[in-house]
């Protein structure tokens, strides 16, 4: 598929796909066309059985994504604004619910909707240049694609409230200490590190990884007893796969398993 403001690049085996927000001159700010691209791209991952991990990043080194394109929004009517945001909402849900791991690779600014896109991913790899923030309230706007729900779950409510209420920015070292960032790397290395991790994930049993992601996601939203039942169901679904048999054979034969995703 051809995209207007995304570059979508599969690895040689197709197991890892790098999705690059591609408006570097606008700091990869999301306009309507990019929102439509994200929706179509991540909707495709819900039906693609080959892909095992996704790296989400931004073009250039100035920004992962600076949020919504306020120049495009400047002359929008309320109706047009709501119509655009409906596209962003749907795209955000597709990213959040992607069945395979999504790793955000952040260089430079991840602000407003850009910060939200990063935390919609499963985890974040950031360079020392990264700056995170949700400054929407400073403009009389609201973090509209999950920031008010995801940041408290990741950071805890008090710090998330401070960031959202004040709009202050968080530099990479503070974000790492707070648990927003999994890996902090030198300038220019975020994409390479995220891809390295994605390749590690892609070597594992793809059905098992998908089941693990689903069990974690649903388990976090329910009580522990119910979550344990969900985890056992995910385990039992994995036991009957060919990949489970291959994994055990490979262990006993002292070789790397060759998983097929079935």
N, C-alpha and C positions, 0 to 999 in steps of 0.2 A: 504494500500500500504506500502511496505517496503522501507525505505530510508537508505542511507549509512551514511549521516552526518546530519540528522535532527531527532529530537524526536518530534512526533506529538501526543499530549495528549488531547483528548476531556474531558470536564467536564462530570459529571454523566448524565446530561440530553442532552449532545451533543451540547448545545447552545454556549459554549465558548470553543475554541480550543487554546491550548498553543503550539506554534511552537518554538522549541529550536535549535539554531545552535549548533551542537554537535561535535566540534573539540577542546576541552578545552586545550589540550597540545600544540596546534598551535594557541592559543588565538582566536579560532573560525574563523580563516582566511578562505576565500572562495577559494576553489579549484574547478576544473571543476565539480567534482561529486556533491559538495554542490550546485553549480549553477544549475545543472540539477535537484537536489532534490527540490530546491526552486521553480523552474519553474513548476515542476509537482504538487507540493503541492498547490501553490497559484492558479494555473490554475484550480485545483479541487474546490477551494472556489467559483469560478465563476459559478459553476454548482450546488453547494450544497445549498439547500433551508433550511436545518436545522440550519446551523451555523449562529449565530447572532453577534459574535464578535471574534476577534483573538488577542492573545497576542504573540508578537514576541520578543524572548529573546535569550541570549547566555548561554551556559553551563559554570559552574564555576563562580568564582567571579573576575577573572582577566580582562575579556574582554567580551563585547557584541559581537564585531567583529572587528578584527584588519585590515580588508580590504582584498584585493586579496592576495592569497598565492604566494609571490614573489619567494619562493624556487621552487615551481612547474613551475613558469613562466621563471625561469632563463635560461633554455635551449630551450625555445620555438622559433620556427621560426615566422616570421611576420604573416604567414598564420595561424599557430596554435593559435597565440595570438588573431587574429581577430575572428577565429572560437569560441574560448572560450568566448571572449567578447560578441559575438552575443547571447550566452546563458545567460550571465549576464544581457544583455540589455532586453531580453525577460522576464526574471525573475523579473527585476525591474518594468517593465510595469505591470506585473501581480500583484505585491504588490501594486503599486500605484492605480491601477484600481479595486482592490478588492471591491466588492459591499457592504461589511459590514465593520464596523470600525476595524482598525488595530492599536493596541497600542504597541509601542516599550517600553520594560522594560530594562533599561540600567544599568548594573553594570560594573565598570571599563572602559576600553578603547572602544570607538566607533570612529575608525579612517578610513579615506579614504572611501572605499566602505562600511565599517561598519557604518560610520556617514551617508552616503547616504541612506543606508537601514533604519536607524532610521528615517530620515526625509521623506522617501517614505511612512512611516506609517502616520496615521492621527494625532497622537500626541505622545509625549514622556513622560514617567515616568522614572526618574533617581535617583540613589542613590548618596550620597555625594562623592562616589569614582569615579563617572563618569568623563571621559575626552573625549571631542569631538575635531575632527580636520579633515581637508582635506589636507594632506601634499603631495599630488601627485606631485605638481610642484617642490618640493624639490628633486624629483627623475626623473625629466624630463618627467613625465606622466601627465595625465589630469583627473580630476574627471569625470568619464565616465558613471555613472548611475544616473545622475540628480542633482548632487550637485550644478552645476553652474546655474541651473534654480530654484531649490527649496530653497536653502539657501537665495538668494536675496528676494524671496517672504516672507520668514519667518522672516529674520533678518533685511531686508532692504539692498539695494545695497552696501552702503559704508562698513558696517561691513563684509558682505559676501565677498566683494572684498579683504579686508584686510586678512581674513582668508585663502582665496584661493591663493592669490598672495604670501603671506609670508609662509604659511603652519603652522602657529603657532597653538598651542593647546588651547582649551578653557575648563577651569575647570567647575565643575557642578554649582557652585554658579553664575559664570558669564553667563553660558548658561541659567540658570533660569531667571536672570535679563534681558537677551536679548530677551527672548521669545522663545528660542529653546526648553525649557523644561516646561511642564505644572505643574508637581508635583516633588518636590525634597524631598527625604525621606532618613532616616538613612541607613547606609551600610547594605546590605543584604535584604532590604525591597522592592526593586523596583518591583520584580515579583509579590509579594503579593498585592501591591497597584494597579498595572496594572490589575491583575485578579479581584480585588474588583470592579474596575471601569467597567471592561468588564461585570461582572455579573449584575451591575446596568443597563448597556445598554441592556443586554439580556432580562431584565424584561420588557422593553418597547416594543411598537409595532414594530415588525421587518420590516414590509413593510414600515412603516413611517420612520424608521431610515435609511433604504436603500434609500428611496426617498430623505430624507434630505441630505445624503452624496452626492448623485448625483447632486442635485440642487446646493449645495455649490461648488462642484468641477467645474461644467460647468459654474456656475454664475461668479466665480472668473476670468474666461478666456474670458468674453465678456463685453459689455457695460451694464450699469445698467438697461436700459429699456428692453433689451433682457433678462437679468437675472431675472427681475421681471416676465416676461412672463413664463420663465422656471419654476420659483417657483410656479406660479399659476397652471401650468400644473401638477406639482408634487403634489400639494395640491388636485387638482381635482381627480387625480388617487388614492389618499389615501381615499377620501371621500366614494368611492363606495366599500370599503373593509368590510369584516365581522369584522375585528379587530376594525375598527372605531365604529361600532355598539356595540361591546363588551366593548370598553373603556368607552363609554357614559353610558351604563348599569351599569358597575362596579362603576362609579363615583356616580351615583344616588342610588345604593344599598350599598354604603360605604364599598366596598371590593376591593381587588386587582384584576386587570384585568388579565384574562387568555388568552393571545394572541396566535393565531395559525399561523400567518404569511400569512393570506389570507383574 
